[in-house]
């Protein structure tokens, strides 16, 4: 069959033009999760989340081209029984035959794919593992050649598939290998545009992830297409084929390395034609986020909030420490020293709690029964209707020769009616507001990346230490410290105080899920109490 010609030039990134090349979009989405059981033998292995991938991709296409008239955007989805070999061939033949030269054709596939004696092939619902070549779709004969001979001048093909699972279930190993990029390159031509994106390289699997509920490659494809991947965009905010290629080739293997407990790798491929970049879509610049709301995108399931202040000092300076009793300065952290520090500080804590008890009764004009005091073994607490104050003591975990006193104040609903009393009782006792959380939606790497995005848009500085899983963001004298190991977010303002710290913290819109009398009201619904599904260890290849 005559070809339009093959361009040997390698594409290079160029400045995108301010307008796209097409005025219509037609998409055919194929998602095969379950295969037909043949009369004899077993069906092909199922493909986890293929339906979710296909549905999400179809929805994305409808959304990102919503600026076009409804009649100029056509998205057709075929799943399982609707995606038989006959149905797919008929749909492709009719769709491609009716394409116009100003039309962008998009083909998306999630299922099993392979390369055999007949070239690259995609499985269909009724593909038989023992007669694969006769019961599967040929990318060359059924997709690429018809496209080349059509009026269409621009096409994008996305294939989330691999052939790893076939190697042990066919009669001859050399019949089935992986999708071959060289076959696709034969169709690259300067006279029309073809971009083919493959989820993995030869010899690799295309992994799903239960935490994402998608194939990993498709997840990041959706992120880029939806405009949630700034690193995939040009300076003027175009998502181009080059930008998408580079983004997928970085993010997919990075996720595999960080989040998956598998030995394999997954390196996406992209085979692109033309000497200039192809503009897939333009991502409008998002509205400017107020500085105080920049952290709202970091979601966490909070379970307690309180003001905190710490005091440290030398153990040898405490009353009760005496050389005559052969007391020595500790050089190691231990439970025995922890208990010893608590005993040495018992009387001091008792005196402090008594003073606060008397101050609270006076400032709140409260009766004895309304102010509950309890103390035991170097610690204690003070409870009222407006607040709960607690104090703990022990050995400083950062210096074995020192003691530490931790003071906490948790404000309760209605505390604002007692502002003057609370400030009178506690003065400048605290230096940070702490939010403890059950879990955070982001991994440590994802958290740091979000903080870096905030730094780029709002200024400030980001510091991180993966050894301790601590990341800090400093801006305008305020420091946010995320400690994923201890599940704490600390907010400090460079000064001590009580209610002025709460007032300052309430100016920031955080991504908390539970309402708190000490924080600004959450703007998002509470996250599910259930923990995320574990990452699959035996991820099935596509």
C-alpha positions in Angstrom: 0.0 0.0 0.0 1.5 3.4 -0.9 2.6 5.6 2.0 2.5 9.3 2.3 6.3 9.3 3.0 8.3 8.9 6.1 10.1 11.8 7.8 13.4 11.0 9.2 13.7 14.2 11.2 13.5 13.9 15.0 10.9 16.3 16.4 12.1 19.1 18.6 10.2 21.3 20.9 9.1 24.7 19.5 7.0 27.5 20.7 3.3 26.5 20.5 1.0 28.6 18.4 -1.8 30.4 20.2 -4.5 28.4 18.4 -5.1 24.7 17.9 -5.2 23.0 14.6 -8.6 21.3 14.8 -12.2 22.4 15.2 -13.8 19.0 15.9 -12.9 16.1 18.2 -13.9 12.5 17.8 -12.8 9.9 20.4 -13.2 6.1 20.5 -12.6 4.7 23.9 -12.1 0.9 24.4 -11.9 -0.6 27.9 -11.8 -4.3 28.3 -11.7 -5.5 31.9 -13.3 -8.9 31.5 -12.8 -11.3 28.6 -15.2 -13.9 27.2 -14.6 -17.5 28.4 -14.1 -19.7 25.3 -15.7 -23.1 24.9 -12.4 -24.7 25.8 -9.8 -23.3 28.1 -9.6 -20.2 30.2 -10.3 -16.6 29.2 -7.6 -14.0 29.1 -6.7 -12.5 32.5 -8.9 -9.7 33.6 -7.5 -6.1 33.6 -7.9 -4.3 36.9 -9.6 -0.9 36.7 -9.8 -0.9 32.9 -13.5 0.3 33.1 -12.5 3.1 35.5 -9.7 4.1 33.1 -11.9 4.2 30.1 -14.8 6.0 31.7 -12.5 8.6 33.3 -10.7 9.2 29.9 -14.0 9.7 28.1 -15.2 12.2 30.8 -11.9 14.1 30.5 -12.3 14.4 26.7 -15.8 15.8 27.1 -14.7 18.3 29.7 -11.5 19.6 28.2 -13.1 20.3 24.8 -16.3 21.7 26.3 -15.6 25.0 24.6 -16.5 23.4 21.2 -20.1 23.1 20.2 -21.8 19.9 21.4 -22.2 18.6 17.9 -18.4 18.9 17.3 -17.4 16.6 20.1 -18.2 12.9 19.8 -17.0 10.4 22.4 -18.0 6.7 22.0 -17.1 4.1 24.7 -16.9 0.3 24.2 -16.5 -2.0 27.1 -16.3 -5.8 27.4 -19.1 -7.4 25.4 -19.5 -4.3 23.3 -15.9 -4.5 22.3 -15.8 -7.8 20.3 -13.5 -8.0 17.3 -16.4 -7.5 14.8 -17.8 -4.6 16.7 -14.4 -2.8 17.1 -13.5 -3.3 13.4 -16.9 -2.0 12.3 -16.7 1.0 14.7 -13.2 1.9 13.6 -13.9 1.5 9.9 -17.0 3.7 10.0 -15.5 6.4 12.4 -12.3 6.8 10.5 -14.0 6.8 7.1 -16.1 9.8 8.2 -13.3 11.9 9.7 -12.7 15.4 8.2 -9.4 17.2 7.7 -10.2 19.7 10.5 -11.0 16.9 13.0 -8.8 15.5 15.8 -9.3 11.7 16.2 -8.4 10.2 19.6 -8.2 6.5 20.2 -7.8 5.2 23.8 -7.4 1.6 24.7 -7.1 -0.2 28.1 -6.7 -4.0 28.0 -4.1 -6.6 26.8 -1.8 -5.7 23.9 1.1 -7.5 22.2 3.2 -7.8 19.1 3.1 -11.0 17.1 3.8 -12.3 13.6 1.1 -9.9 12.3 2.5 -6.8 14.0 1.1 -4.9 17.0 -2.3 -6.2 18.1 -4.9 -5.3 20.7 -7.1 -7.9 22.3 -10.8 -7.7 22.1 -13.6 -9.1 24.3 -13.6 -12.4 22.3 -9.8 -12.8 21.8 -8.8 -16.4 22.3 -5.4 -17.1 23.9 -4.7 -20.0 21.6 -5.7 -18.1 18.4 -4.6 -14.6 19.3 -3.6 -13.4 15.8 -7.0 -14.4 14.4 -9.1 -13.0 17.2 -7.5 -9.6 17.9 -7.3 -6.1 16.4 -4.4 -5.2 14.2 -3.1 -1.7 15.0 -1.6 -1.5 11.4 -4.5 -2.9 9.4 -7.5 -1.7 11.5 -6.2 1.6 12.9 -3.0 3.2 11.5 -3.4 2.5 7.7 -7.1 3.5 7.6 -6.2 6.7 9.5 -3.3 7.4 7.0 -5.7 7.0 4.1 -8.5 9.1 5.5 -9.1 12.8 5.4 -7.9 13.1 9.0 -4.8 15.1 9.5 -4.2 14.7 13.2 -4.6 11.7 15.5 -3.7 10.8 19.1 -3.5 7.1 20.2 -3.2 6.1 23.8 -2.6 2.5 24.7 -2.5 1.3 28.3 -1.5 -2.3 27.7 1.3 -4.8 27.8 1.9 -8.4 26.8 3.7 -9.8 29.8 0.8 -12.0 30.9 0.6 -13.8 27.5 4.1 -15.3 27.5 3.2 -18.5 29.2 -0.2 -19.3 27.7 0.3 -19.5 24.0 1.8 -22.3 21.9 4.9 -20.5 20.8 6.9 -17.9 22.7 8.0 -16.1 19.5 4.4 -15.5 18.5 3.8 -13.1 21.4 6.2 -10.4 22.4 5.7 -6.8 23.4 4.2 -3.9 21.5 6.7 -2.7 18.9 7.3 1.0 18.5 9.1 0.5 15.1 5.9 -0.5 13.4 4.3 2.8 14.5 7.2 4.8 13.3 6.5 3.7 9.7 3.5 5.9 9.8 5.2 9.1 10.9 4.9 11.7 8.2 5.4 15.4 7.9 2.1 15.6 5.9 -0.1 14.6 8.9 0.2 14.3 12.6 0.3 11.1 14.6 1.1 10.8 18.2 1.1 7.3 19.8 1.6 7.0 23.5 2.3 3.6 25.0 2.1 2.8 28.7 5.3 0.8 28.9 8.4 -0.3 27.1 9.2 -3.8 25.7 9.6 -6.4 28.4 7.7 -4.4 31.0 4.2 -4.6 32.6 1.7 -1.8 32.8 0.7 -1.7 36.5 -2.5 -0.8 38.1 -2.6 0.7 41.7 -5.4 0.0 44.1 -4.7 3.3 45.9 -5.4 5.2 42.6 -8.2 2.9 41.4 -6.6 3.3 37.9 -3.8 2.0 35.9 -0.8 4.1 37.0 0.0 5.4 33.5 -3.6 6.3 32.8 -3.8 8.1 36.2 -1.0 10.4 35.2 -2.3 10.8 31.7 -5.6 12.0 33.2 -3.7 14.4 35.6 -2.0 16.0 32.6 -5.1 16.1 30.4 -7.1 17.7 33.2 -4.5 20.4 33.8 -3.4 19.2 37.2 0.2 18.7 36.1 1.9 22.1 35.8 5.2 20.4 34.9 3.7 19.0 31.7 2.8 22.5 30.4 4.7 25.0 28.3 5.3 28.5 29.6 2.1 29.7 27.9 0.2 26.8 29.5 -0.2 24.5 26.5 -0.2 20.7 27.0 1.7 19.5 24.0 2.7 16.0 22.9 6.3 16.7 24.0 5.3 17.9 27.4 3.0 15.0 27.9 5.7 12.5 26.8 8.3 13.9 29.2 5.8 14.2 32.1 4.7 10.5 31.7 8.2 9.3 31.4 9.2 10.9 34.7 6.1 10.5 36.8 5.1 6.9 36.1 8.5 5.2 36.9 8.8 7.6 39.8 5.5 6.4 41.3 6.5 2.8 40.7 9.7 3.3 42.6 8.2 5.2 45.5 4.8 3.7 46.0 4.8 0.1 44.5 6.3 -3.0 46.1 7.1 -4.6 42.8 10.4 -5.5 41.2 9.5 -4.4 37.7 9.8 -1.1 36.1 7.4 0.8 33.8 8.8 3.3 31.2 6.2 4.9 29.0 6.9 5.4 25.3 5.8 8.1 22.9 6.2 7.9 19.1 5.5 11.4 17.6 5.5 12.7 14.1 6.2 16.2 12.7 8.9 18.7 13.3 7.0 20.8 15.8 5.0 20.2 18.9 1.3 19.3 18.7 -1.0 21.3 20.9 -3.4 18.9 22.7 -5.1 21.5 24.8 -4.7 24.9 26.5 -4.9 25.0 30.3 -6.3 28.4 31.5 -4.3 29.9 34.3 -6.1 29.1 37.5 -7.5 32.0 39.6 -5.0 33.4 42.0 -5.2 31.6 45.4 -5.2 34.0 48.3 -1.9 33.5 50.3 -3.8 32.5 53.4 -5.6 29.7 51.4 -2.6 28.3 49.7 -2.3 25.3 52.0 -5.9 24.3 51.7 -5.0 21.7 49.0 -3.0 19.7 51.5 -5.7 17.4 52.9 -5.4 15.8 56.3 -7.8 14.1 58.7 -7.3 16.0 61.9 -8.2 14.6 65.3 -6.9 17.1 67.8 -5.7 20.7 68.0 -4.0 22.6 70.8 -1.5 25.3 71.7 1.8 24.0 72.9 4.8 25.3 74.7 8.0 23.5 75.8 10.5 24.3 78.5 13.9 22.5 78.8 16.7 22.8 81.3 19.6 20.9 82.8 18.6 18.0 85.0 21.4 18.8 87.4 19.8 22.2 88.2 16.5 20.6 89.4 15.7 20.5 93.1 16.4 17.0 94.4 19.4 16.4 92.2 22.4 16.1 94.5 25.9 14.8 94.2 25.8 13.5 97.8 23.3 10.9 96.7 25.6 10.0 93.9 23.3 11.5 91.2 25.0 11.8 87.8 24.1 13.7 84.7 22.5 11.2 82.2 24.3 10.5 79.0 21.6 8.3 77.3 17.9 8.4 76.8 16.1 5.8 79.0 12.8 5.0 80.6 14.4 5.1 84.0 15.7 8.7 83.5 12.3 9.6 82.1 10.7 8.5 85.4 13.4 10.1 87.4 12.8 13.5 85.8 9.1 13.2 86.4 9.8 12.5 90.1 12.1 15.5 90.3 9.5 17.8 88.7 6.4 16.5 90.7 6.4 19.2 93.3 7.0 22.0 90.7 4.1 20.7 88.5 1.8 20.5 91.5 2.5 24.1 92.5 2.0 25.3 88.9 -1.4 23.5 88.6 -2.5 24.9 91.9 -1.6 28.5 90.8 -3.5 28.0 87.5 -6.5 26.5 89.4 -6.8 29.6 91.5 -6.3 31.9 88.6 -8.9 30.1 86.6 -11.5 30.2 89.4 -10.9 33.9 89.7 -10.8 34.9 86.0 -13.8 32.7 85.1 -15.7 33.5 88.3 -16.1 29.7 88.6 -17.0 27.5 91.5 -14.8 24.6 92.6 -16.8 22.0 90.8 -16.4 23.9 87.5 -12.6 23.7 87.6 -11.3 20.2 87.7 -7.7 19.7 88.7 -5.8 16.4 88.6 -2.1 15.7 89.0 0.0 12.5 89.2 3.7 11.6 88.7 5.1 14.8 87.3 2.0 15.6 85.2 -1.5 16.8 85.4 -4.4 18.7 83.9 -6.9 21.4 84.5 -10.4 21.2 83.0 -13.1 23.8 82.5 -16.0 24.3 80.1 -13.8 26.6 78.0 -10.5 24.8 77.9 -8.4 21.8 78.9 -4.8 22.5 80.1 -2.3 19.6 80.5 1.3 19.4 81.5 3.7 16.5 81.0 7.3 16.1 82.0 10.2 13.8 81.3 13.7 13.5 79.8 14.4 15.7 76.7 14.6 13.3 73.8 17.0 15.6 72.0 19.4 15.9 74.9 19.8 13.2 77.6 21.2 15.7 80.1 18.1 17.8 80.0 14.5 17.6 81.3 11.5 18.8 79.3 8.1 20.2 80.3 5.4 20.2 77.7 2.3 22.4 78.3 -0.8 22.1 76.1 -4.0 24.1 75.9 -7.0 22.8 74.0 -9.8 25.3 73.6 -13.4 24.1 73.6 -16.5 25.2 71.8 -17.6 28.6 73.2 -14.2 29.6 74.4 -14.5 32.9 72.6 -16.9 34.1 75.3 -14.0 33.9 77.8 -11.2 35.5 75.8 -10.1 38.0 78.4 -10.1 35.3 81.1 -8.0 32.9 79.1 -5.4 35.5 78.2 -5.2 36.5 81.9 -4.7 32.9 83.0 -2.0 31.9 80.5 -0.3 35.0 79.2 2.6 34.1 76.8 2.7 30.4 77.8 2.7 28.9 74.3 4.8 29.3 71.0 3.0 27.1 68.5 -0.4 25.7 67.4 -0.4 21.9 66.8 -2.7 19.9 64.6 -2.5 16.1 65.1 -4.0 14.0 62.3 -4.9 10.4 61.7 -3.6 10.5 58.2 -2.7 12.7 55.3 -3.9 12.2 51.7 -0.4 12.9 50.3 2.8 10.9 50.5 5.9 12.7 51.8 7.1 13.2 48.2 3.8 14.5 47.1 3.6 16.9 50.1 7.0 18.4 49.4 6.0 18.8 45.7 2.8 20.7 46.8 4.8 22.9 49.1 7.2 23.7 46.3 4.3 24.6 44.0 3.1 27.0 46.8 6.6 28.4 47.1 6.6 29.1 43.3 3.2 30.9 43.4 3.3 32.6 46.9 7.0 32.9 47.7 8.6 31.6 50.9 11.0 28.8 51.5 10.6 25.0 51.7 12.9 22.6 53.6 12.5 18.9 53.8 14.2 15.9 55.4 13.2 12.5 54.2 15.1 10.9 57.1 12.6 12.3 59.6 9.7 12.8 57.2 9.6 16.5 58.2 8.9 19.3 55.7 8.6 23.0 56.6 7.2 25.9 54.7 8.3 29.4 55.9 6.6 32.6 54.7 6.3 36.1 56.2 7.4 35.0 59.7 5.1 32.0 59.8 6.4 28.4 59.8 4.4 25.3 58.9 6.1 22.1 59.9 4.6 18.9 58.7 5.9 15.8 60.6 4.5 12.7 58.9 6.3 10.4 61.3 4.5 11.9 64.3 1.4 12.9 62.3 1.6 16.5 63.4 1.4 19.9 61.7 3.0 22.7 63.8 2.3 26.3 63.1 4.6 28.9 64.7 4.7 32.6 64.4 8.0 33.6 65.8 6.6 34.8 69.1 4.9 33.5 72.2 1.3 34.1 73.2 -2.0 32.4 73.7 -5.1 33.6 71.8 -3.1 35.8 69.5 -1.6 32.6 68.1 -5.1 31.1 67.7 -6.3 34.3 65.9 -3.3 34.2 63.6 -3.8 30.5 62.8 -7.5 31.0 62.0 -6.5 33.4 59.1 -5.1 30.4 57.2 -7.5 28.1 55.4 -6.1 24.6 55.9 -7.1 21.3 54.3 -8.5 19.8 57.6 -11.6 17.6 57.4 -13.0 18.0 60.9 -14.3 21.3 62.3 -12.3 22.7 65.3 -13.0 25.6 67.6 -9.3 26.6 67.1 -9.2 26.6 63.3 -10.9 28.2 60.4 -13.9 26.1 59.3 -13.0 23.4 56.7 -14.1 24.1 53.2 -14.1 20.4 52.1 -16.3 17.5 53.3 -14.8 15.2 55.8 -12.7 12.4 54.3 -13.8 8.8 54.7 -12.9 7.3 58.0 -11.6 4.2 56.2 -7.9 3.9 55.4 -6.8 3.9 51.8 -6.5 0.5 50.2 -3.0 -1.0 50.3 -0.9 -0.9 47.2 -1.2 -4.1 45.3 1.9 -6.3 45.6 0.9 -8.7 42.9 -0.2 -6.1 40.3 -1.4 -7.7 37.1 0.1 -6.6 33.9 -2.0 -5.4 31.0 
